Each structure stands twice: as structure tokens, then as C-alpha cells.
Amino acid sequence: MHKHTQKEIDAFLAHIAEEEKTKYQRDRADAYPSWQTQMDLLYHGGIDALKAELKKTKDKFPKPT
């Protein structure tokens, strides 16, 4: 059985930390309406309707500070 070095462990932990920093991006991508729905919102409700809908997802998955 391979025993991991401290360098390998540190690299893995750094990778996990970086993944956590960008998790909100993946969550948002999955939660945003389809591009077809976004175009429909834009056509029928204008830019403000589209922005309001996208803001719901941004608020649900905020960017970490």
C-alpha cells in the first residue's frame, strides 16, 4: 500500500480548497434556466425580467468573499 507524502497530502488539500472556492460557479451553472427560457424571458419580459430571474440563482448560490 502506497503511503502518501506530506507534499502529496498538501497538494490534495490545496486542490480541494480550490474546488470549494469555485463550487458556487458549478451550482449556478446547474441552476440557471436553460438558454431557451432565458431568451423567452428576454423577449417577453425584457432585460429586467431576465436579470431578475438570474439574480434568484445568484442569490441562492452567492460568490464567497
All heavy atoms as TSV, in Angstrom:
chain	resi	resn	atom	element	x	y	z
A	1	MET	N	N	0.844	-1.175	0.000
A	1	MET	CA	C	0.000	0.000	0.000
A	1	MET	C	C	0.891	1.241	0.000
A	1	MET	O	O	1.843	1.339	0.759
A	1	MET	CB	C	-0.895	-0.012	1.244
A	1	MET	CG	C	-1.849	1.106	1.306
A	1	MET	SD	S	-3.008	0.732	2.641
A	1	MET	CE	C	-4.033	2.103	2.578
A	2	HIS	N	N	0.550	2.194	-0.870
A	2	HIS	CA	C	1.335	3.427	-1.012
A	2	HIS	C	C	1.048	4.364	0.147
A	2	HIS	O	O	-0.105	4.654	0.456
A	2	HIS	CB	C	0.985	4.103	-2.334
A	2	HIS	CG	C	1.631	5.441	-2.519
A	2	HIS	ND1	N	2.972	5.575	-2.750
A	2	HIS	CD2	C	1.116	6.688	-2.516
A	2	HIS	CE1	C	3.250	6.860	-2.882
A	2	HIS	NE2	N	2.137	7.558	-2.748
A	3	LYS	N	N	2.083	4.823	0.787
A	3	LYS	CA	C	1.941	5.807	1.849
A	3	LYS	C	C	2.187	7.182	1.234
A	3	LYS	O	O	3.234	7.405	0.613
A	3	LYS	CB	C	2.940	5.528	2.973
A	3	LYS	CG	C	2.678	6.349	4.195
A	3	LYS	CD	C	3.495	5.841	5.360
A	3	LYS	CE	C	3.084	6.646	6.582
A	3	LYS	NZ	N	3.647	6.113	7.794
A	4	HIS	N	N	1.220	8.079	1.378
A	4	HIS	CA	C	1.315	9.398	0.764
A	4	HIS	C	C	2.285	10.289	1.531
A	4	HIS	O	O	2.333	10.287	2.755
A	4	HIS	CB	C	-0.066	10.055	0.708
A	4	HIS	CG	C	-1.022	9.321	-0.164
A	4	HIS	ND1	N	-0.947	9.353	-1.538
A	4	HIS	CD2	C	-2.061	8.508	0.133
A	4	HIS	CE1	C	-1.906	8.609	-2.048
A	4	HIS	NE2	N	-2.603	8.074	-1.048
A	5	THR	N	N	3.016	11.068	0.755
A	5	THR	CA	C	3.950	12.011	1.355
A	5	THR	C	C	3.190	13.246	1.818
A	5	THR	O	O	2.052	13.496	1.390
A	5	THR	CB	C	5.020	12.442	0.346
A	5	THR	OG1	O	4.387	13.184	-0.704
A	5	THR	CG2	C	5.778	11.248	-0.222
A	6	GLN	N	N	3.822	14.037	2.644
A	6	GLN	CA	C	3.191	15.277	3.100
A	6	GLN	C	C	2.940	16.221	1.924
A	6	GLN	O	O	1.929	16.910	1.872
A	6	GLN	CB	C	4.053	15.968	4.169
A	6	GLN	CG	C	3.363	17.148	4.829
A	6	GLN	CD	C	2.078	16.761	5.549
A	6	GLN	OE1	O	2.039	15.776	6.283
A	6	GLN	NE2	N	1.014	17.522	5.323
A	7	LYS	N	N	3.865	16.202	0.963
A	7	LYS	CA	C	3.711	17.046	-0.231
A	7	LYS	C	C	2.458	16.642	-1.010
A	7	LYS	O	O	1.713	17.502	-1.481
A	7	LYS	CB	C	4.957	16.932	-1.100
A	7	LYS	CG	C	4.968	17.847	-2.292
A	7	LYS	CD	C	6.278	17.732	-3.060
A	7	LYS	CE	C	6.264	18.652	-4.258
A	7	LYS	NZ	N	7.502	18.597	-5.011
A	8	GLU	N	N	2.220	15.335	-1.158
A	8	GLU	CA	C	1.025	14.852	-1.856
A	8	GLU	C	C	-0.241	15.233	-1.100
A	8	GLU	O	O	-1.234	15.649	-1.700
A	8	GLU	CB	C	1.085	13.336	-2.024
A	8	GLU	CG	C	2.123	12.856	-3.003
A	8	GLU	CD	C	2.268	11.342	-3.008
A	8	GLU	OE1	O	2.162	10.707	-1.936
A	8	GLU	OE2	O	2.488	10.807	-4.105
A	9	ILE	N	N	-0.196	15.092	0.195
A	9	ILE	CA	C	-1.350	15.439	1.025
A	9	ILE	C	C	-1.644	16.931	0.925
A	9	ILE	O	O	-2.792	17.341	0.738
A	9	ILE	CB	C	-1.123	15.013	2.492
A	9	ILE	CG1	C	-1.064	13.495	2.585
A	9	ILE	CG2	C	-2.204	15.579	3.406
A	9	ILE	CD1	C	-0.568	12.969	3.911
A	10	ASP	N	N	-0.596	17.751	1.010
A	10	ASP	CA	C	-0.769	19.206	0.910
A	10	ASP	C	C	-1.327	19.600	-0.458
A	10	ASP	O	O	-2.208	20.468	-0.554
A	10	ASP	CB	C	0.554	19.919	1.163
A	10	ASP	CG	C	1.008	19.810	2.607
A	10	ASP	OD1	O	0.187	19.451	3.486
A	10	ASP	OD2	O	2.207	20.071	2.868
A	11	ALA	N	N	-0.851	18.967	-1.510
A	11	ALA	CA	C	-1.345	19.257	-2.855
A	11	ALA	C	C	-2.819	18.878	-2.983
A	11	ALA	O	O	-3.606	19.619	-3.581
A	11	ALA	CB	C	-0.511	18.515	-3.898
A	12	PHE	N	N	-3.186	17.740	-2.425
A	12	PHE	CA	C	-4.581	17.308	-2.459
A	12	PHE	C	C	-5.465	18.280	-1.692
A	12	PHE	O	O	-6.531	18.673	-2.174
A	12	PHE	CB	C	-4.710	15.893	-1.886
A	12	PHE	CG	C	-6.118	15.410	-1.825
A	12	PHE	CD1	C	-6.783	15.032	-2.975
A	12	PHE	CD2	C	-6.798	15.341	-0.615
A	12	PHE	CE1	C	-8.093	14.591	-2.931
A	12	PHE	CE2	C	-8.103	14.909	-0.553
A	12	PHE	CZ	C	-8.758	14.524	-1.716
A	13	LEU	N	N	-5.046	18.695	-0.522
A	13	LEU	CA	C	-5.828	19.639	0.275
A	13	LEU	C	C	-5.949	20.994	-0.418
A	13	LEU	O	O	-7.008	21.628	-0.362
A	13	LEU	CB	C	-5.217	19.790	1.670
A	13	LEU	CG	C	-5.298	18.554	2.558
A	13	LEU	CD1	C	-4.544	18.784	3.867
A	13	LEU	CD2	C	-6.736	18.154	2.828
A	14	ALA	N	N	-4.903	21.421	-1.106
A	14	ALA	CA	C	-4.958	22.671	-1.868
A	14	ALA	C	C	-5.960	22.555	-3.014
A	14	ALA	O	O	-6.719	23.491	-3.295
A	14	ALA	CB	C	-3.580	23.033	-2.389
A	15	HIS	N	N	-5.959	21.396	-3.647
A	15	HIS	CA	C	-6.915	21.153	-4.739
A	15	HIS	C	C	-8.353	21.204	-4.222
A	15	HIS	O	O	-9.223	21.827	-4.838
A	15	HIS	CB	C	-6.624	19.798	-5.392
A	15	HIS	CG	C	-7.640	19.398	-6.395
A	15	HIS	ND1	N	-7.720	19.977	-7.639
A	15	HIS	CD2	C	-8.640	18.489	-6.339
A	15	HIS	CE1	C	-8.719	19.438	-8.301
A	15	HIS	NE2	N	-9.291	18.524	-7.533
A	16	ILE	N	N	-8.600	20.574	-3.101
A	16	ILE	CA	C	-9.944	20.575	-2.506
A	16	ILE	C	C	-10.357	21.993	-2.140
A	16	ILE	O	O	-11.495	22.410	-2.387
A	16	ILE	CB	C	-9.995	19.651	-1.262
A	16	ILE	CG1	C	-9.751	18.209	-1.664
A	16	ILE	CG2	C	-11.307	19.795	-0.506
A	16	ILE	CD1	C	-10.766	17.618	-2.590
A	17	ALA	N	N	-9.445	22.764	-1.575
A	17	ALA	CA	C	-9.742	24.152	-1.200
A	17	ALA	C	C	-10.100	24.976	-2.434
A	17	ALA	O	O	-11.032	25.784	-2.400
A	17	ALA	CB	C	-8.556	24.759	-0.463
A	18	GLU	N	N	-9.381	24.769	-3.518
A	18	GLU	CA	C	-9.658	25.500	-4.755
A	18	GLU	C	C	-11.018	25.094	-5.324
A	18	GLU	O	O	-11.766	25.937	-5.814
A	18	GLU	CB	C	-8.555	25.245	-5.777
A	18	GLU	CG	C	-8.596	26.137	-6.974
A	18	GLU	CD	C	-8.479	27.617	-6.660
A	18	GLU	OE1	O	-7.743	27.985	-5.722
A	18	GLU	OE2	O	-9.136	28.418	-7.352
A	19	GLU	N	N	-11.333	23.805	-5.253
A	19	GLU	CA	C	-12.644	23.334	-5.716
A	19	GLU	C	C	-13.777	23.979	-4.918
A	19	GLU	O	O	-14.804	24.327	-5.469
A	19	GLU	CB	C	-12.737	21.806	-5.604
A	19	GLU	CG	C	-11.938	21.058	-6.639
A	19	GLU	CD	C	-12.544	21.156	-8.024
A	19	GLU	OE1	O	-13.758	20.960	-8.165
A	19	GLU	OE2	O	-11.787	21.441	-8.959
A	20	GLU	N	N	-13.581	24.127	-3.623
A	20	GLU	CA	C	-14.593	24.758	-2.771
A	20	GLU	C	C	-14.805	26.218	-3.147
A	20	GLU	O	O	-15.920	26.707	-3.117
A	20	GLU	CB	C	-14.214	24.652	-1.296
A	20	GLU	CG	C	-14.650	23.365	-0.650
A	20	GLU	CD	C	-16.160	23.134	-0.711
A	20	GLU	OE1	O	-16.934	24.029	-0.302
A	20	GLU	OE2	O	-16.562	22.069	-1.180
A	21	LYS	N	N	-13.725	26.909	-3.515
A	21	LYS	CA	C	-13.830	28.323	-3.883
A	21	LYS	C	C	-14.706	28.529	-5.113
A	21	LYS	O	O	-15.323	29.577	-5.257
A	21	LYS	CB	C	-12.447	28.907	-4.174
A	21	LYS	CG	C	-11.599	29.146	-2.971
A	21	LYS	CD	C	-10.280	29.782	-3.421
A	21	LYS	CE	C	-9.250	29.776	-2.352
A	21	LYS	NZ	N	-7.944	30.278	-2.819
A	22	THR	N	N	-14.724	27.555	-6.006
A	22	THR	CA	C	-15.467	27.705	-7.252
A	22	THR	C	C	-16.734	26.857	-7.301
A	22	THR	O	O	-17.385	26.780	-8.340
A	22	THR	CB	C	-14.570	27.367	-8.456
A	22	THR	OG1	O	-14.085	26.028	-8.308
A	22	THR	CG2	C	-13.400	28.326	-8.558
A	23	LYS	N	N	-17.091	26.250	-6.190
A	23	LYS	CA	C	-18.292	25.410	-6.151
A	23	LYS	C	C	-19.538	26.201	-6.536
A	23	LYS	O	O	-20.414	25.707	-7.236
A	23	LYS	CB	C	-18.468	24.787	-4.771
A	23	LYS	CG	C	-19.665	23.851	-4.670
A	23	LYS	CD	C	-19.740	23.217	-3.302
A	23	LYS	CE	C	-20.850	22.211	-3.165
A	23	LYS	NZ	N	-22.138	22.582	-3.705
A	24	TYR	N	N	-19.606	27.462	-6.099
A	24	TYR	CA	C	-20.773	28.280	-6.408
A	24	TYR	C	C	-20.970	28.401	-7.929
A	24	TYR	O	O	-22.108	28.454	-8.405
A	24	TYR	CB	C	-20.662	29.673	-5.765
A	24	TYR	CG	C	-19.753	30.624	-6.510
A	24	TYR	CD1	C	-20.278	31.554	-7.395
A	24	TYR	CD2	C	-18.370	30.583	-6.355
A	24	TYR	CE1	C	-19.458	32.418	-8.094
A	24	TYR	CE2	C	-17.545	31.444	-7.039
A	24	TYR	CZ	C	-18.091	32.361	-7.918
A	24	TYR	OH	O	-17.278	33.208	-8.604
A	25	GLN	N	N	-19.878	28.418	-8.694
A	25	GLN	CA	C	-19.985	28.526	-10.148
A	25	GLN	C	C	-20.660	27.292	-10.741
A	25	GLN	O	O	-21.518	27.401	-11.625
A	25	GLN	CB	C	-18.612	28.714	-10.780
A	25	GLN	CG	C	-17.961	30.028	-10.418
A	25	GLN	CD	C	-16.527	30.117	-10.890
A	25	GLN	OE1	O	-15.859	29.096	-11.109
A	25	GLN	NE2	N	-16.028	31.339	-11.042
A	26	ARG	N	N	-20.279	26.134	-10.245
A	26	ARG	CA	C	-20.890	24.895	-10.743
A	26	ARG	C	C	-22.348	24.806	-10.315
A	26	ARG	O	O	-23.208	24.378	-11.093
A	26	ARG	CB	C	-20.087	23.686	-10.268
A	26	ARG	CG	C	-18.693	23.615	-10.877
A	26	ARG	CD	C	-17.924	22.379	-10.459
A	26	ARG	NE	N	-17.672	22.291	-9.030
A	26	ARG	CZ	C	-16.733	22.984	-8.388
A	26	ARG	NH1	N	-15.959	23.821	-9.036
A	26	ARG	NH2	N	-16.553	22.832	-7.094
A	27	ASP	N	N	-22.631	25.216	-9.076
A	27	ASP	CA	C	-24.013	25.205	-8.592
A	27	ASP	C	C	-24.881	26.141	-9.422
A	27	ASP	O	O	-26.010	25.800	-9.787
A	27	ASP	CB	C	-24.071	25.602	-7.120
A	27	ASP	CG	C	-23.447	24.567	-6.199
A	27	ASP	OD1	O	-23.307	23.395	-6.611
A	27	ASP	OD2	O	-23.089	24.934	-5.058
A	28	ARG	N	N	-24.354	27.324	-9.697
A	28	ARG	CA	C	-25.112	28.282	-10.513
A	28	ARG	C	C	-25.356	27.738	-11.916
A	28	ARG	O	O	-26.459	27.864	-12.451
A	28	ARG	CB	C	-24.356	29.608	-10.625
A	28	ARG	CG	C	-24.424	30.479	-9.404
A	28	ARG	CD	C	-23.670	31.771	-9.663
A	28	ARG	NE	N	-23.671	32.645	-8.506
A	28	ARG	CZ	C	-23.084	33.840	-8.495
A	28	ARG	NH1	N	-22.458	34.283	-9.569
A	28	ARG	NH2	N	-23.128	34.581	-7.411
A	29	ALA	N	N	-24.336	27.172	-12.519
A	29	ALA	CA	C	-24.473	26.661	-13.886
A	29	ALA	C	C	-25.590	25.630	-13.972
A	29	ALA	O	O	-26.357	25.609	-14.942
A	29	ALA	CB	C	-23.153	26.070	-14.361
A	30	ASP	N	N	-25.695	24.794	-12.953
A	30	ASP	CA	C	-26.756	23.780	-12.933
A	30	ASP	C	C	-28.131	24.384	-12.674
A	30	ASP	O	O	-29.142	23.834	-13.100
A	30	ASP	CB	C	-26.465	22.723	-11.866
A	30	ASP	CG	C	-25.267	21.858	-12.204
A	30	ASP	OD1	O	-24.894	21.787	-13.397
A	30	ASP	OD2	O	-24.701	21.253	-11.276
A	31	ALA	N	N	-28.182	25.525	-11.957
A	31	ALA	CA	C	-29.458	26.088	-11.528
A	31	ALA	C	C	-30.028	27.144	-12.478
A	31	ALA	O	O	-31.230	27.405	-12.449
A	31	ALA	CB	C	-29.304	26.697	-10.132
A	32	TYR	N	N	-29.187	27.748	-13.303
A	32	TYR	CA	C	-29.694	28.772	-14.221
A	32	TYR	C	C	-30.718	28.159	-15.174
A	32	TYR	O	O	-30.607	26.991	-15.558
A	32	TYR	CB	C	-28.569	29.378	-15.052
A	32	TYR	CG	C	-27.744	30.428	-14.355
A	32	TYR	CD1	C	-26.366	30.389	-14.387
A	32	TYR	CD2	C	-28.337	31.488	-13.676
A	32	TYR	CE1	C	-25.599	31.361	-13.765
A	32	TYR	CE2	C	-27.582	32.461	-13.046
A	32	TYR	CZ	C	-26.216	32.388	-13.092
A	32	TYR	OH	O	-25.462	33.345	-12.473
A	33	PRO	N	N	-31.702	28.965	-15.582
A	33	PRO	CA	C	-32.650	28.466	-16.594
A	33	PRO	C	C	-31.914	28.168	-17.904
A	33	PRO	O	O	-30.847	28.747	-18.173
A	33	PRO	CB	C	-33.622	29.637	-16.794
A	33	PRO	CG	C	-33.380	30.597	-15.682
A	33	PRO	CD	C	-32.004	30.327	-15.161
A	34	SER	N	N	-32.496	27.320	-18.695
A	34	SER	CA	C	-31.898	26.998	-19.997
A	34	SER	C	C	-31.789	28.272	-20.837
A	34	SER	O	O	-32.481	29.268	-20.585
A	34	SER	CB	C	-32.763	25.981	-20.743
A	34	SER	OG	O	-33.996	26.587	-21.111
A	35	TRP	N	N	-30.953	28.232	-21.843
A	35	TRP	CA	C	-30.806	29.427	-22.676
A	35	TRP	C	C	-32.107	29.738	-23.407
A	35	TRP	O	O	-32.422	30.900	-23.648
A	35	TRP	CB	C	-29.619	29.294	-23.646
A	35	TRP	CG	C	-29.790	28.267	-24.735
A	35	TRP	CD1	C	-29.398	26.965	-24.697
A	35	TRP	CD2	C	-30.396	28.467	-26.002
A	35	TRP	NE1	N	-29.728	26.338	-25.868
A	35	TRP	CE2	C	-30.342	27.242	-26.692
A	35	TRP	CE3	C	-30.993	29.553	-26.630
A	35	TRP	CZ2	C	-30.852	27.084	-27.975
A	35	TRP	CZ3	C	-31.494	29.384	-27.912
A	35	TRP	CH2	C	-31.425	28.170	-28.574
A	36	GLN	N	N	-32.904	28.682	-23.699
A	36	GLN	CA	C	-34.177	28.914	-24.366
A	36	GLN	C	C	-35.125	29.698	-23.444
A	36	GLN	O	O	-35.790	30.643	-23.882
A	36	GLN	CB	C	-34.833	27.583	-24.775
A	36	GLN	CG	C	-34.077	26.837	-25.836
A	36	GLN	CD	C	-33.103	25.808	-25.281
A	36	GLN	OE1	O	-32.664	25.891	-24.144
A	36	GLN	NE2	N	-32.749	24.827	-26.099
A	37	THR	N	N	-35.160	29.313	-22.179
A	37	THR	CA	C	-36.005	30.011	-21.203
A	37	THR	C	C	-35.497	31.437	-21.011
A	37	THR	O	O	-36.303	32.375	-20.905
A	37	THR	CB	C	-36.013	29.247	-19.868
A	37	THR	OG1	O	-36.521	27.935	-20.090
A	37	THR	CG2	C	-36.855	29.958	-18.830
A	38	GLN	N	N	-34.183	31.607	-20.978
A	38	GLN	CA	C	-33.630	32.953	-20.836
A	38	GLN	C	C	-34.013	33.840	-22.028
A	38	GLN	O	O	-34.372	35.016	-21.841
A	38	GLN	CB	C	-32.110	32.896	-20.688
A	38	GLN	CG	C	-31.668	32.295	-19.370
A	38	GLN	CD	C	-30.166	32.307	-19.205
A	38	GLN	OE1	O	-29.500	33.263	-19.609
A	38	GLN	NE2	N	-29.623	31.256	-18.608
A	39	MET	N	N	-33.972	33.302	-23.218
A	39	MET	CA	C	-34.351	34.077	-24.396
A	39	MET	C	C	-35.842	34.420	-24.365
A	39	MET	O	O	-36.253	35.521	-24.739
A	39	MET	CB	C	-34.024	33.316	-25.692
A	39	MET	CG	C	-32.545	33.144	-25.952
A	39	MET	SD	S	-31.648	34.708	-26.137
A	39	MET	CE	C	-30.860	34.843	-24.542
A	40	ASP	N	N	-36.665	33.489	-23.894
A	40	ASP	CA	C	-38.093	33.738	-23.777
A	40	ASP	C	C	-38.363	34.859	-22.769
A	40	ASP	O	O	-39.188	35.745	-23.025
A	40	ASP	CB	C	-38.810	32.445	-23.360
A	40	ASP	CG	C	-40.310	32.546	-23.513
A	40	ASP	OD1	O	-40.772	32.825	-24.641
A	40	ASP	OD2	O	-41.018	32.354	-22.501
A	41	LEU	N	N	-37.681	34.805	-21.636
A	41	LEU	CA	C	-37.818	35.874	-20.640
A	41	LEU	C	C	-37.403	37.218	-21.223
A	41	LEU	O	O	-38.071	38.236	-20.998
A	41	LEU	CB	C	-36.934	35.572	-19.420
A	41	LEU	CG	C	-37.477	34.615	-18.384
A	41	LEU	CD1	C	-36.354	34.188	-17.440
A	41	LEU	CD2	C	-38.587	35.273	-17.597
A	42	LEU	N	N	-36.320	37.229	-21.948
A	42	LEU	CA	C	-35.833	38.455	-22.553
A	42	LEU	C	C	-36.833	38.995	-23.574
A	42	LEU	O	O	-37.150	40.195	-23.571
A	42	LEU	CB	C	-34.481	38.193	-23.221
A	42	LEU	CG	C	-33.743	39.372	-23.824
A	42	LEU	CD1	C	-33.457	40.435	-22.779
A	42	LEU	CD2	C	-32.443	38.902	-24.455
A	43	TYR	N	N	-37.364	38.126	-24.393
A	43	TYR	CA	C	-38.308	38.551	-25.435
A	43	TYR	C	C	-39.623	39.053	-24.837
A	43	TYR	O	O	-40.129	40.100	-25.213
A	43	TYR	CB	C	-38.584	37.388	-26.399
A	43	TYR	CG	C	-39.527	37.738	-27.507
A	43	TYR	CD1	C	-39.074	38.445	-28.614
A	43	TYR	CD2	C	-40.866	37.367	-27.454
A	43	TYR	CE1	C	-39.936	38.790	-29.639
A	43	TYR	CE2	C	-41.736	37.707	-28.471
A	43	TYR	CZ	C	-41.267	38.419	-29.558
A	43	TYR	OH	O	-42.126	38.765	-30.571
A	44	HIS	N	N	-40.147	38.294	-23.878
A	44	HIS	CA	C	-41.471	38.639	-23.335
A	44	HIS	C	C	-41.414	39.638	-22.187
A	44	HIS	O	O	-42.368	40.392	-21.990
A	44	HIS	CB	C	-42.207	37.369	-22.881
A	44	HIS	CG	C	-42.590	36.486	-24.020
A	44	HIS	ND1	N	-43.578	36.800	-24.926
A	44	HIS	CD2	C	-42.088	35.295	-24.426
A	44	HIS	CE1	C	-43.684	35.859	-25.829
A	44	HIS	NE2	N	-42.787	34.913	-25.550
A	45	GLY	N	N	-40.346	39.629	-21.421
A	45	GLY	CA	C	-40.303	40.493	-20.245
A	45	GLY	C	C	-39.235	41.563	-20.276
A	45	GLY	O	O	-39.179	42.413	-19.393
A	46	GLY	N	N	-38.348	41.490	-21.250
A	46	GLY	CA	C	-37.285	42.478	-21.351
A	46	GLY	C	C	-36.098	42.128	-20.456
A	46	GLY	O	O	-36.099	41.134	-19.730
A	47	ILE	N	N	-35.108	42.991	-20.534
A	47	ILE	CA	C	-33.859	42.740	-19.819
A	47	ILE	C	C	-34.063	42.692	-18.306
A	47	ILE	O	O	-33.417	41.912	-17.613
A	47	ILE	CB	C	-32.779	43.785	-20.212
A	47	ILE	CG1	C	-31.399	43.374	-19.687
A	47	ILE	CG2	C	-33.132	45.169	-19.713
A	47	ILE	CD1	C	-30.792	42.222	-20.373
A	48	ASP	N	N	-34.990	43.494	-17.791
A	48	ASP	CA	C	-35.209	43.498	-16.339
A	48	ASP	C	C	-35.767	42.166	-15.843
A	48	ASP	O	O	-35.395	41.693	-14.770
A	48	ASP	CB	C	-36.124	44.653	-15.932
A	48	ASP	CG	C	-35.441	46.008	-16.087
A	48	ASP	OD1	O	-34.196	46.053	-16.011
A	48	ASP	OD2	O	-36.153	47.014	-16.298
A	49	ALA	N	N	-36.646	41.545	-16.624
A	49	ALA	CA	C	-37.195	40.235	-16.243
A	49	ALA	C	C	-36.092	39.174	-16.254
A	49	ALA	O	O	-36.017	38.340	-15.348
A	49	ALA	CB	C	-38.321	39.836	-17.189
A	50	LEU	N	N	-35.236	39.229	-17.259
A	50	LEU	CA	C	-34.134	38.271	-17.337
A	50	LEU	C	C	-33.172	38.467	-16.172
A	50	LEU	O	O	-32.779	37.502	-15.506
A	50	LEU	CB	C	-33.389	38.421	-18.664
A	50	LEU	CG	C	-32.146	37.559	-18.836
A	50	LEU	CD1	C	-32.478	36.071	-18.747
A	50	LEU	CD2	C	-31.454	37.879	-20.154
A	51	LYS	N	N	-32.812	39.712	-15.896
A	51	LYS	CA	C	-31.895	39.992	-14.796
A	51	LYS	C	C	-32.479	39.546	-13.454
A	51	LYS	O	O	-31.760	38.999	-12.612
A	51	LYS	CB	C	-31.546	41.476	-14.774
A	51	LYS	CG	C	-30.611	41.879	-15.909
A	51	LYS	CD	C	-30.494	43.385	-16.061
A	51	LYS	CE	C	-29.576	43.982	-15.040
A	51	LYS	NZ	N	-29.343	45.438	-15.286
A	52	ALA	N	N	-33.775	39.754	-13.269
A	52	ALA	CA	C	-34.423	39.348	-12.015
A	52	ALA	C	C	-34.382	37.830	-11.849
A	52	ALA	O	O	-34.130	37.321	-10.751
A	52	ALA	CB	C	-35.866	39.850	-11.985
A	53	GLU	N	N	-34.600	37.108	-12.929
A	53	GLU	CA	C	-34.574	35.640	-12.863
A	53	GLU	C	C	-33.163	35.130	-12.572
A	53	GLU	O	O	-32.974	34.233	-11.755
A	53	GLU	CB	C	-35.098	35.043	-14.167
A	53	GLU	CG	C	-35.276	33.554	-14.143
A	53	GLU	CD	C	-36.301	33.075	-13.114
A	53	GLU	OE1	O	-37.275	33.778	-12.833
A	53	GLU	OE2	O	-36.103	31.956	-12.591
A	54	LEU	N	N	-32.171	35.700	-13.215
A	54	LEU	CA	C	-30.790	35.275	-12.990
A	54	LEU	C	C	-30.329	35.633	-11.576
A	54	LEU	O	O	-29.560	34.890	-10.960
A	54	LEU	CB	C	-29.858	35.902	-14.032
A	54	LEU	CG	C	-30.120	35.498	-15.486
A	54	LEU	CD1	C	-29.164	36.210	-16.417
A	54	LEU	CD2	C	-30.073	33.995	-15.679
A	55	LYS	N	N	-30.825	36.740	-11.051
A	55	LYS	CA	C	-30.464	37.160	-9.695
A	55	LYS	C	C	-30.936	36.148	-8.653
A	55	LYS	O	O	-30.267	35.938	-7.638
A	55	LYS	CB	C	-31.026	38.539	-9.389
A	55	LYS	CG	C	-30.545	39.096	-8.055
A	55	LYS	CD	C	-31.009	40.516	-7.872
A	55	LYS	CE	C	-30.536	41.152	-6.581
A	55	LYS	NZ	N	-30.323	40.353	-5.444
A	56	LYS	N	N	-32.054	35.487	-8.908
A	56	LYS	CA	C	-32.541	34.458	-7.974
A	56	LYS	C	C	-31.479	33.378	-7.770
A	56	LYS	O	O	-31.220	32.938	-6.650
A	56	LYS	CB	C	-33.833	33.818	-8.501
A	56	LYS	CG	C	-35.028	34.715	-8.480
A	56	LYS	CD	C	-36.227	33.984	-9.084
A	56	LYS	CE	C	-37.396	34.892	-9.319
A	56	LYS	NZ	N	-38.512	34.177	-9.986
A	57	THR	N	N	-30.868	32.941	-8.867
A	57	THR	CA	C	-29.832	31.914	-8.785
A	57	THR	C	C	-28.576	32.467	-8.115
A	57	THR	O	O	-27.977	31.794	-7.274
A	57	THR	CB	C	-29.500	31.368	-10.187
A	57	THR	OG1	O	-30.687	30.794	-10.742
A	57	THR	CG2	C	-28.408	30.321	-10.128
A	58	LYS	N	N	-28.207	33.683	-8.470
A	58	LYS	CA	C	-27.018	34.285	-7.845
A	58	LYS	C	C	-27.218	34.448	-6.341
A	58	LYS	O	O	-26.290	34.257	-5.564
A	58	LYS	CB	C	-26.706	35.628	-8.491
A	58	LYS	CG	C	-26.120	35.484	-9.870
A	58	LYS	CD	C	-25.705	36.830	-10.428
A	58	LYS	CE	C	-24.946	36.626	-11.711
A	58	LYS	NZ	N	-23.990	37.672	-11.970
A	59	ASP	N	N	-28.428	34.801	-5.930
A	59	ASP	CA	C	-28.708	34.950	-4.505
A	59	ASP	C	C	-28.712	33.591	-3.797
A	59	ASP	O	O	-28.297	33.495	-2.642
A	59	ASP	CB	C	-30.046	35.658	-4.286
A	59	ASP	CG	C	-30.009	37.122	-4.675
A	59	ASP	OD1	O	-28.893	37.676	-4.846
A	59	ASP	OD2	O	-31.089	37.726	-4.824
A	60	LYS	N	N	-29.191	32.564	-4.494
A	60	LYS	CA	C	-29.234	31.226	-3.902
A	60	LYS	C	C	-27.830	30.650	-3.723
A	60	LYS	O	O	-27.558	29.929	-2.761
A	60	LYS	CB	C	-30.069	30.304	-4.793
A	60	LYS	CG	C	-30.294	28.935	-4.206
A	60	LYS	CD	C	-31.243	28.123	-5.072
A	60	LYS	CE	C	-31.473	26.754	-4.470
A	60	LYS	NZ	N	-32.369	25.948	-5.306
A	61	PHE	N	N	-26.932	30.980	-4.661
A	61	PHE	CA	C	-25.554	30.473	-4.622
A	61	PHE	C	C	-24.601	31.675	-4.681
A	61	PHE	O	O	-24.015	31.959	-5.723
A	61	PHE	CB	C	-25.286	29.527	-5.792
A	61	PHE	CG	C	-26.191	28.344	-5.827
A	61	PHE	CD1	C	-27.216	28.242	-6.758
A	61	PHE	CD2	C	-26.039	27.314	-4.905
A	61	PHE	CE1	C	-28.056	27.155	-6.789
A	61	PHE	CE2	C	-26.876	26.216	-4.934
A	61	PHE	CZ	C	-27.890	26.136	-5.868
A	62	PRO	N	N	-24.434	32.386	-3.565
A	62	PRO	CA	C	-23.598	33.592	-3.580
A	62	PRO	C	C	-22.117	33.278	-3.770
A	62	PRO	O	O	-21.652	32.199	-3.405
A	62	PRO	CB	C	-23.850	34.217	-2.210
A	62	PRO	CG	C	-24.283	33.089	-1.348
A	62	PRO	CD	C	-24.994	32.113	-2.238
A	63	LYS	N	N	-21.427	34.240	-4.344
A	63	LYS	CA	C	-19.976	34.123	-4.503
A	63	LYS	C	C	-19.338	34.303	-3.138
A	63	LYS	O	O	-19.648	35.251	-2.415
A	63	LYS	CB	C	-19.498	35.214	-5.464
A	63	LYS	CG	C	-18.033	35.148	-5.784
A	63	LYS	CD	C	-17.683	36.209	-6.813
A	63	LYS	CE	C	-16.222	36.096	-7.198
A	63	LYS	NZ	N	-15.882	37.063	-8.260
A	64	PRO	N	N	-18.469	33.381	-2.744
A	64	PRO	CA	C	-17.835	33.524	-1.434
A	64	PRO	C	C	-16.928	34.751	-1.392
A	64	PRO	O	O	-16.349	35.140	-2.390
A	64	PRO	CB	C	-17.028	32.235	-1.266
A	64	PRO	CG	C	-16.967	31.617	-2.603
A	64	PRO	CD	C	-18.029	32.205	-3.457
A	65	THR	N	N	-16.827	35.327	-0.221
A	65	THR	CA	C	-15.981	36.517	-0.076
A	65	THR	C	C	-14.712	36.202	0.666
A	65	THR	O	O	-14.529	35.217	1.263
A	65	THR	CB	C	-16.719	37.631	0.672
A	65	THR	OG1	O	-17.183	37.122	1.919
A	65	THR	CG2	C	-17.876	38.142	-0.150
